[in-house]
Amino acid sequence: NVINFTAKPYVSALSTLTKEEQNSGAACLDIGSGSTSISIFIDGSMVFAKSINIGGWYISSDISKILSTPFEQAEALKTLYGSALRGPNDGEYIYQTPLMGSDSDERLSFSRSKLISIIRPRFYEILIHAKKCIEQSGYYDIAKRNTVITGGGSELIGSIEFSERILESRVRSGKPLNIDGLNEEISGPAFSSCAGMLIHSI
């Protein structure tokens, strides 16, 4: 039975922000699958929280639609080869993916630069929406000091550098910090809100 509820923006920050960041002022962006949550802490307390209905699922969906490949395959392509930043040699890396609804061995060939060109606009959109929320919160100057991005959607290669450009703030990757004993499989950014829920419950 459900005993209680708490806000995802709060628990994500609880597990990824250091005590110093919570006191001096920091923002936490949890880029989940279907939504992105934003929280701002100052003086050890959360002063702002909001969720927007866009996340990493939409990036995978874009890949699936544009490359006409099954969603599960699109998710794997994003995880294995995706990036938020372009590189000079991306056009030289060629991958193949099965076509949606095809019973044959027919596969589509595409370059890494093509994949990145699909990922970047949606990742940019997520960050722009988050930035607008932070600006409207009235705590933008505080958030610029320290911004942590976490959640599975933050694990894209180049996400930190790209986020710094768009958010115009100092950004670091957020992993569960304030709970011990997590093995490698469950200690990444995708598990920040789960770890935060444990800390909150304790």
C-alpha positions in Angstrom: 0.0 0.0 0.0 1.1 3.6 -0.7 2.1 5.3 2.5 3.0 8.7 1.3 3.9 10.8 -1.7 6.7 13.3 -2.3 7.8 15.5 -5.1 10.3 14.2 -7.6 12.2 17.5 -8.0 12.8 17.4 -4.2 14.1 13.8 -3.9 16.3 14.1 -7.0 18.0 17.2 -5.5 18.2 15.5 -2.1 20.4 12.7 -3.5 22.6 14.7 -5.9 23.2 18.1 -4.3 25.9 18.4 -1.7 25.1 20.1 1.6 27.2 23.0 0.6 25.2 23.4 -2.7 21.9 23.1 -0.9 23.0 25.9 1.5 24.8 28.3 -0.9 22.2 27.9 -3.7 21.8 25.4 -6.6 19.4 24.1 -9.2 18.8 20.5 -10.0 17.4 19.3 -13.4 16.3 15.7 -13.5 15.8 14.8 -17.2 13.7 11.7 -16.9 12.0 9.6 -19.6 8.6 11.4 -19.9 9.3 14.6 -17.9 12.0 16.9 -16.6 11.8 18.2 -13.1 13.5 21.4 -11.8 14.2 22.3 -8.2 16.1 25.2 -6.6 17.6 25.0 -3.1 18.9 27.8 -0.9 19.8 27.9 2.8 19.2 24.2 2.9 15.6 24.3 1.8 13.8 23.9 -1.5 12.4 27.2 -2.7 11.1 26.3 -6.1 9.9 23.1 -7.9 8.4 22.4 -11.2 8.0 19.6 -13.8 7.7 19.9 -17.5 6.2 17.2 -19.7 9.2 16.5 -22.0 12.1 14.2 -21.4 14.4 11.6 -22.9 11.6 9.5 -24.3 10.9 12.2 -26.9 14.5 12.1 -28.2 14.1 8.3 -28.7 10.7 8.8 -30.3 12.3 11.4 -32.8 15.0 8.9 -33.7 12.4 6.1 -34.2 10.3 8.3 -36.5 13.0 9.9 -38.6 15.0 6.6 -39.1 11.9 4.5 -39.3 13.3 2.1 -36.8 11.6 0.4 -33.8 11.5 2.4 -30.6 13.6 -0.1 -28.6 16.3 0.2 -31.4 16.1 4.0 -31.3 16.6 3.9 -27.5 19.7 1.7 -28.0 21.1 3.9 -30.7 20.7 7.0 -28.5 22.5 5.3 -25.6 25.3 3.7 -27.6 26.1 6.3 -30.2 24.2 9.5 -29.3 25.7 12.8 -28.4 24.7 16.4 -27.7 27.8 17.7 -29.4 29.0 17.4 -33.0 32.5 16.2 -33.7 34.6 16.8 -36.8 34.6 13.1 -37.8 31.0 12.2 -37.0 30.1 11.8 -40.7 32.7 9.0 -41.1 31.0 6.7 -38.5 28.3 4.7 -40.3 25.7 2.5 -38.4 22.9 0.3 -39.5 19.4 -0.2 -38.0 16.5 -2.5 -38.9 13.5 -0.8 -40.5 10.2 -0.6 -38.7 7.7 -3.3 -39.7 10.1 -5.0 -42.0 10.2 -8.9 -42.1 13.3 -9.0 -44.1 16.9 -8.2 -43.2 16.5 -4.8 -44.8 18.5 -2.2 -42.8 19.0 1.5 -43.0 22.5 3.0 -43.0 23.1 6.4 -41.4 26.0 8.4 -40.0 26.6 9.5 -36.5 26.2 13.1 -37.6 22.7 12.2 -38.8 21.9 10.7 -35.4 23.2 13.8 -33.6 21.2 16.1 -35.8 18.1 14.3 -34.6 19.1 14.4 -30.9 20.3 18.0 -30.6 17.0 19.9 -31.3 15.0 18.0 -28.8 17.7 18.1 -26.1 17.9 21.9 -26.8 14.2 22.2 -26.4 14.3 20.4 -23.0 17.0 22.7 -21.7 15.3 25.9 -23.1 12.0 25.0 -21.3 14.0 24.3 -18.1 15.9 27.6 -18.4 12.6 29.5 -18.8 11.2 27.9 -15.7 14.3 28.9 -13.7 14.2 32.5 -15.0 10.5 32.8 -14.1 11.2 31.4 -10.6 13.0 34.6 -9.6 16.1 32.6 -8.5 18.0 32.6 -11.8 21.1 34.3 -10.4 21.3 31.7 -7.6 20.8 28.8 -10.1 23.6 30.1 -12.3 26.1 29.5 -9.5 25.6 25.7 -9.4 23.4 23.6 -11.7 23.2 19.9 -11.5 21.7 17.8 -14.3 20.7 14.2 -13.5 18.3 11.5 -14.7 18.8 9.1 -17.5 18.4 11.8 -20.1 21.5 13.5 -18.8 23.8 10.6 -19.7 24.2 11.7 -23.3 27.8 12.3 -24.3 28.5 16.0 -24.3 25.4 16.8 -22.2 27.4 18.8 -19.6 29.1 21.1 -22.1 25.9 21.6 -24.1 23.9 22.4 -21.0 26.5 25.0 -19.9 26.1 26.8 -23.2 22.3 26.7 -23.2 21.7 27.3 -19.5 24.6 29.9 -19.3 25.6 28.5 -15.9 28.1 26.2 -14.2 26.9 22.6 -14.7 28.0 19.3 -13.3 26.6 15.7 -13.6 24.5 14.5 -10.7 24.7 11.0 -9.3 23.4 9.7 -6.0 25.8 11.1 -3.4 24.1 10.9 -0.1 23.5 7.1 0.1 26.2 4.4 0.5 26.4 0.9 -0.7 25.0 1.3 -4.3 26.6 -0.9 -6.8 27.7 0.3 -10.3 24.5 -0.7 -12.0 22.3 1.5 -9.8 24.6 4.4 -8.9 24.2 6.4 -12.1 22.1 9.6 -12.8 19.1 7.5 -13.9 18.7 6.4 -10.3 18.9 9.8 -8.5 15.2 10.1 -7.8 15.0 6.5 -6.5 18.0 7.1 -4.1 16.5 10.4 -3.1 13.2 8.7 -2.2 15.2 6.3 0.1 16.9 9.2 1.8 13.6 11.0 2.3 11.9 7.9 3.7 14.7 7.3 6.1 
